Amino acid sequence: MLAVWNPPASKILQQLLEQNPSSTFARYGLAMEYVKSGDLGEAVATFEAVTQSDPNYSAAYFHGGQALEKLGKIAEARDFYRRGIAVTRDPHA
């Protein structure tokens, strides 16, 4: 039986971004991979990049805020959440 090489998801997402740097989906996925690996600082930076390229990507604000909370940066997390609420214009958010 041949061994099958399974590259980590983060590597695949980075390759996708090299091919298409404007892919919000790949950048968001990469940010989530950073969260899973515990690299919260890089996750926050990547979620921020998502919000810069697509200000309406509400999940990036939510997960970016959560990552900031885990880093103990409560005021920054609150700001991240508020920015997300402002762009979604959802009165229930």
Backbone as CSV, one residue per row, in Angstrom:
resi,resn,N_x,N_y,N_z,CA_x,CA_y,CA_z,C_x,C_y,C_z
1,MET,0.845,-1.176,0.000,0.000,0.000,0.000,0.893,1.243,0.000
2,LEU,0.545,2.190,-0.844,1.298,3.423,-0.950,0.871,4.394,0.138
3,ALA,1.844,5.099,0.671,1.541,6.128,1.663,0.986,7.351,0.928
4,VAL,-0.022,7.942,1.491,-0.631,9.131,0.906,-0.240,10.327,1.760
5,TRP,0.324,11.331,1.108,0.713,12.538,1.832,-0.495,13.458,1.944
6,ASN,-0.834,13.792,3.152,-1.943,14.694,3.425,-1.383,15.985,3.997
7,PRO,-1.224,17.017,3.184,-0.690,18.270,3.721,-1.680,18.898,4.696
8,PRO,-1.172,19.613,5.678,-2.087,20.279,6.621,-2.966,21.299,5.882
9,ALA,-4.144,21.489,6.420,-5.092,22.419,5.792,-4.488,23.812,5.637
10,SER,-3.694,24.243,6.615,-3.108,25.583,6.526,-2.195,25.704,5.309
11,LYS,-1.476,24.653,4.992,-0.594,24.672,3.818,-1.414,24.786,2.534
12,ILE,-2.494,24.032,2.469,-3.370,24.074,1.293,-3.980,25.470,1.133
13,LEU,-4.437,26.043,2.250,-5.041,27.375,2.200,-4.019,28.431,1.799
14,GLN,-2.789,28.304,2.279,-1.734,29.244,1.888,-1.459,29.142,0.389
15,GLN,-1.473,27.925,-0.139,-1.270,27.741,-1.572,-2.427,28.363,-2.362
16,LEU,-3.639,28.186,-1.866,-4.788,28.803,-2.523,-4.658,30.324,-2.548
17,LEU,-4.172,30.896,-1.442,-3.998,32.347,-1.377,-2.891,32.827,-2.305
18,GLU,-1.862,32.009,-2.486,-0.809,32.371,-3.434,-1.381,32.427,-4.845
19,GLN,-2.287,31.514,-5.159,-2.907,31.476,-6.478,-3.960,32.566,-6.646
20,ASN,-4.659,32.878,-5.547,-5.730,33.870,-5.599,-5.720,34.691,-4.312
21,PRO,-4.868,35.715,-4.253,-4.725,36.506,-3.014,-5.997,37.196,-2.551
22,SER,-6.973,37.333,-3.425,-8.209,38.013,-3.030,-9.273,37.045,-2.504
23,SER,-8.931,35.789,-2.319,-9.910,34.795,-1.857,-10.212,34.984,-0.371
24,THR,-11.338,35.592,-0.103,-11.766,35.811,1.279,-12.004,34.477,1.978
25,PHE,-12.590,33.532,1.261,-12.876,32.219,1.832,-11.586,31.527,2.294
26,ALA,-10.560,31.539,1.472,-9.291,30.898,1.837,-8.632,31.632,3.007
27,ARG,-8.684,32.953,3.001,-8.068,33.728,4.088,-8.799,33.478,5.408
28,TYR,-10.126,33.423,5.366,-10.904,33.130,6.569,-10.584,31.714,7.068
29,GLY,-10.519,30.755,6.156,-10.171,29.382,6.523,-8.795,29.301,7.161
30,LEU,-7.849,30.066,6.631,-6.506,30.094,7.201,-6.537,30.666,8.622
31,ALA,-7.319,31.723,8.817,-7.457,32.298,10.157,-8.014,31.264,11.136
32,MET,-8.995,30.495,10.690,-9.566,29.452,11.550,-8.526,28.364,11.860
33,GLU,-7.683,28.055,10.904,-6.614,27.083,11.143,-5.621,27.617,12.183
34,TYR,-5.336,28.907,12.126,-4.463,29.517,13.141,-5.092,29.400,14.524
35,VAL,-6.392,29.597,14.610,-7.085,29.444,15.896,-6.921,28.014,16.393
36,LYS,-7.178,27.051,15.503,-7.073,25.640,15.898,-5.673,25.277,16.367
37,SER,-4.663,25.884,15.756,-3.291,25.551,16.127,-2.813,26.340,17.349
38,GLY,-3.640,27.299,17.814,-3.272,28.083,18.989,-2.485,29.343,18.678
39,ASP,-2.286,29.641,17.404,-1.560,30.848,17.002,-2.556,32.004,16.905
40,LEU,-3.009,32.459,18.069,-4.095,33.438,18.120,-3.702,34.802,17.576
41,GLY,-2.459,35.192,17.773,-2.004,36.480,17.232,-2.090,36.506,15.718
42,GLU,-1.632,35.430,15.094,-1.702,35.336,13.628,-3.152,35.225,13.176
43,ALA,-3.972,34.548,13.974,-5.398,34.438,13.652,-6.038,35.818,13.627
44,VAL,-5.775,36.614,14.647,-6.362,37.960,14.713,-5.921,38.790,13.514
45,ALA,-4.641,38.740,13.189,-4.131,39.501,12.040,-4.815,39.050,10.746
46,THR,-5.057,37.765,10.624,-5.675,37.233,9.413,-7.164,37.566,9.374
47,PHE,-7.846,37.491,10.523,-9.253,37.924,10.557,-9.350,39.406,10.192
48,GLU,-8.411,40.196,10.668,-8.390,41.627,10.334,-8.222,41.807,8.827
49,ALA,-7.358,41.010,8.220,-7.166,41.077,6.765,-8.456,40.716,6.032
50,VAL,-9.185,39.753,6.566,-10.477,39.381,5.962,-11.424,40.572,6.012
51,THR,-11.500,41.239,7.168,-12.436,42.361,7.302,-12.022,43.540,6.429
52,GLN,-10.733,43.670,6.146,-10.277,44.745,5.262,-10.665,44.461,3.813
53,SER,-10.552,43.186,3.411,-10.877,42.851,2.022,-12.383,42.675,1.804
54,ASP,-13.099,42.278,2.847,-14.549,42.109,2.748,-15.186,42.564,4.060
55,PRO,-15.470,43.853,4.185,-15.988,44.396,5.438,-17.296,43.780,5.913
56,ASN,-18.023,43.086,5.046,-19.292,42.484,5.427,-19.173,41.029,5.861
57,TYR,-17.972,40.506,5.970,-17.760,39.101,6.345,-17.898,38.993,7.869
58,SER,-19.148,38.904,8.336,-19.451,39.007,9.766,-18.777,37.936,10.620
59,ALA,-18.599,36.742,10.096,-17.975,35.673,10.888,-16.550,36.028,11.283
60,ALA,-15.866,36.801,10.451,-14.492,37.195,10.770,-14.459,38.095,12.007
61,TYR,-15.452,38.951,12.146,-15.516,39.812,13.330,-15.781,38.975,14.580
62,PHE,-16.698,38.034,14.459,-17.037,37.191,15.601,-15.836,36.367,16.058
63,HIS,-15.227,35.655,15.137,-14.109,34.795,15.513,-12.852,35.595,15.847
64,GLY,-12.678,36.735,15.199,-11.566,37.616,15.561,-11.732,38.129,16.985
65,GLY,-12.955,38.499,17.342,-13.234,38.941,18.711,-12.989,37.836,19.717
66,GLN,-13.391,36.627,19.377,-13.146,35.495,20.283,-11.650,35.259,20.483
67,ALA,-10.888,35.346,19.408,-9.434,35.147,19.519,-8.817,36.224,20.411
68,LEU,-9.273,37.448,20.246,-8.767,38.536,21.098,-9.127,38.298,22.558
69,GLU,-10.335,37.804,22.814,-10.719,37.484,24.194,-9.776,36.446,24.782
70,LYS,-9.476,35.401,24.011,-8.577,34.349,24.491,-7.182,34.887,24.782
71,LEU,-6.807,35.957,24.077,-5.509,36.595,24.327,-5.578,37.563,25.510
72,GLY,-6.768,37.720,26.086,-6.942,38.628,27.218,-7.087,40.079,26.803
73,LYS,-7.308,40.326,25.533,-7.429,41.688,25.015,-8.916,42.038,24.888
74,ILE,-9.535,42.217,26.029,-10.985,42.385,26.088,-11.457,43.665,25.399
75,ALA,-10.774,44.772,25.624,-11.186,46.032,24.993,-11.073,45.936,23.473
76,GLU,-10.001,45.304,22.983,-9.841,45.138,21.542,-10.898,44.185,20.987
77,ALA,-11.231,43.157,21.748,-12.271,42.214,21.324,-13.604,42.943,21.206
78,ARG,-13.901,43.761,22.194,-15.158,44.523,22.189,-15.229,45.409,20.939
79,ASP,-14.113,46.052,20.610,-14.070,46.904,19.425,-14.287,46.083,18.156
80,PHE,-13.670,44.914,18.093,-13.818,44.031,16.934,-15.291,43.648,16.768
81,TYR,-15.923,43.241,17.881,-17.348,42.882,17.838,-18.205,44.071,17.382
82,ARG,-17.932,45.243,17.925,-18.729,46.426,17.592,-18.605,46.786,16.123
83,ARG,-17.405,46.636,15.588,-17.222,46.890,14.154,-18.066,45.915,13.330
84,GLY,-18.109,44.669,13.762,-18.907,43.664,13.065,-20.389,43.967,13.129
85,ILE,-20.857,44.378,14.289,-22.272,44.725,14.456,-22.619,45.912,13.563
86,ALA,-21.707,46.880,13.498,-21.960,48.075,12.686,-22.092,47.738,11.207
87,VAL,-21.302,46.825,10.714,-21.372,46.521,9.280,-22.530,45.600,8.939
88,THR,-22.966,44.775,9.889,-24.088,43.878,9.581,-25.412,44.616,9.642
89,ARG,-25.445,45.710,10.394,-26.669,46.504,10.566,-27.820,45.657,11.096
90,ASP,-27.480,44.659,11.902,-28.495,43.774,12.478,-28.798,44.284,13.893
91,PRO,-30.013,44.772,14.144,-30.343,45.307,15.466,-30.322,44.238,16.557
92,HIS,-30.324,42.965,16.184,-30.308,41.891,17.173,-28.918,41.363,17.470
93,ALA,-27.923,41.872,16.759,-26.544,41.378,16.930,-25.948,41.899,18.216
